Amino acid sequence: MAACEVKTFDLGTGVSLEMVWCPPGEFMMGFSDSDEDAYNSEKPQHKVTFRTGFWMGKYPVTQAQWQAIMSGNPSHFSDEPDSPQRPVEQVNCEGVKKFCQKLKRKTGENFRLPSEAEWEYACRAGSTTDYCFGDDKGQLELYGNSADTPIYGGESTSPVGTFRPNAWGLYDMHGNVAEWCEDKWHRNYDGAPADGSP
């Protein structure tokens, strides 16, 4: 599947934010009961249907984007020459929600955290395999910064867009930093919404 439509927002001081359109569709969320390596909180596998599409950040929010909106940078990895292009980290869920509110005021557009279903759907980008690129874990080093990545090895964050995107043009969906979602913590997917809502 080709990359989807991209929308760009000017945040000022030469900083922009790109969003990618994720089309309507359906997918099987989570892992099957037979997958022993999967967390129980990601079972049982269930169908989720998106009747409308949604926008997702092309990259994790960078330190430069955070600074442009929040006038500060809490990141641990903020002293490198390429730090402005690294993802912001050391932020909590409430801080991220404030970022979304300020971003909405600045742009006039509605920004929010994705639901867990939206995040997984966007990550999979139409794939049905273990990863957005297939089942071969050995290829993970081509798509994200993790403990298995020779360049960074999970020791620090990497500039966004360093690794390959998924089929919809979204970067760093596997690795680099953990990402916040709107959902509250859950023990499992029993009774999870089938429409992609949190």
N, C-alpha and C positions, 0 to 999 in steps of 0.2 A: 504494500500500500504506500502511496506517495505521501510526502509531507503535506500537512493541511495548511489552511490559510493562516497567515501570521498578521497580528496587529501590534503596532509599536506605539508606546507612550513615552513622551518626553518628560523626564523628571527634573530637567534643568541641569546646569553646570556640565553639559555634555554627557549626561547619563540618561540612558533610555531603558525601558522594560519591554520585552517582547513576550507576547502571549500567542499560543498556538490553539487553533480550533480543533476540538475532539468531536467527531461526528456522532450522531445518534447510533445506537446499536445495542447488542447484547453480548454478554460473555459469561463464562463460568468463573465465579469468584472463589478464591481460596484453594485449598488442596483436598484431594480425595482422602477418604479415611484410610486407604491402603498406603498412603505416603507416610512412612514412619519418620522421615526426617522433618516433616512440617510441624510447626507449633500447633497445639490443640486450639489456640485462640484463632487460628485461621482455618478451622473446620466447623461444620461440614461444608463441602463445596456446594454452591448454589447458583442458580441463574439470576443475573441482574440485567434489567433492560432499561436503557436510557432512551426515552421517547424524544428528548431534545438533546442537542449537543451542549458543550460547555467549553470555556477557555481555560487553559492551563499554562503556567509559566514555562517558557521555552527552556529556561535554565533555573536552577535554584536561585533564590534572591542573593545577589552579590553584596559584598561589603559596601561598594560604592552606591548601590541602590538604597541600601539601608541608611547609609549616611545622608543621602539626598533627602530622604523622607523623615528620618528620626533625629538627625543632627547629632549623632553619636555612633560609636562602633564598639560593641562589646566583645568582638571576636578575639579569641586566643591567638589565631594565626594572622595578626594584623601588621606585622613588622617586615614582611617580605616585599620586594619591589612590585610583585604581581598581586599583592593582597587585595586591591580594589576589585579585581576580577575573581577572587575566591569567594565561595559562599559565606554568608554571614553565619556564625555559630555562636553558641553560648546565649541563645535566646529562648525564652519559655513561650508557652502557648498564648498566654495573655499578652505578652509583648508583640507577638506576631499578629494577633487580632488588632492591636492598636496600630500597627504598621498598615494593615489592610484598611482600617478606618481613615487614617491620614492619607493613604493613597487614593481612596475614594474621594475625599475632599479636594485633593490636588487635581485629579483627572476628571471628576464628574462621572466616573464609571464605577460599577459595583464590584468591588474586590472582596474575596472571602477565602477562607481555607477550603480545600476540596474535602469531600467526604472520603472515607477510606476506599469505598467502591469506585469513586471517580479517579482517585489516585492509581488504583490497581488497573483499571480499564485503560487509563492513559499510558501507564507503564507498559502494559502488554501490547498496546497499539495493534490490535487485531491478531496477535499471536495466541496460540494455545499451548505453547511449550513452557518449560520451567522458567526460562528467561525470555526477554523480548526478542532475542536473536537466535533462540534454539535451546536445545537441551545440554549442549556441551559446556560444562562449567569452565573448561580450559579457555574458552573464548571471553570469559568475564573480564580479563585484563584489557580487552580492547574497548569495553563499554563503560568501565567505571573504576574509580579509585577505591581500592579495598586492600585488605591484608595480602591478597594474591597479586597485587599490581607491582611490577618491577620498578616503575618510576617513583611512586610515592610510598608504596607498601603499607598504606594505612597509617603511616607515621604523621602525616599532615594532610590538610585539604589540598586540592588542586584547583587551578583556575577553571571556571565553568567552561564547558565546551571543549575541554582537552581531549576527551574520549569520543567515540562514535555515538551518534544519536540513534534512537529507535526509529521504526518505520514512519512515525508521524512527525519526526524532527524534534523530539524532546530529548534533552541531554541530562546525563547524570541520574538517570532513573535507577541505576544499579550502583550504589556506592557514593562516595564523597562525604555526604552528611546525611543524617536522619532527617526526615521531613515531617512536619506537623500536619495532622488532619483534623477535621472538625469533630469526628466521633469521640465519644468517651471510651475509656478502656472497657473491653468486654471479655468475658470468659471464653466464649465461642460464638459461632455464627447462628446458633439456634434462634429462630425468630427474626433474623436480620432482614431489613427492608429489601424488597426485590426491585425497587425503582431507583436505587443508587443514592438515596438520601442517607444522611448520617444515622 
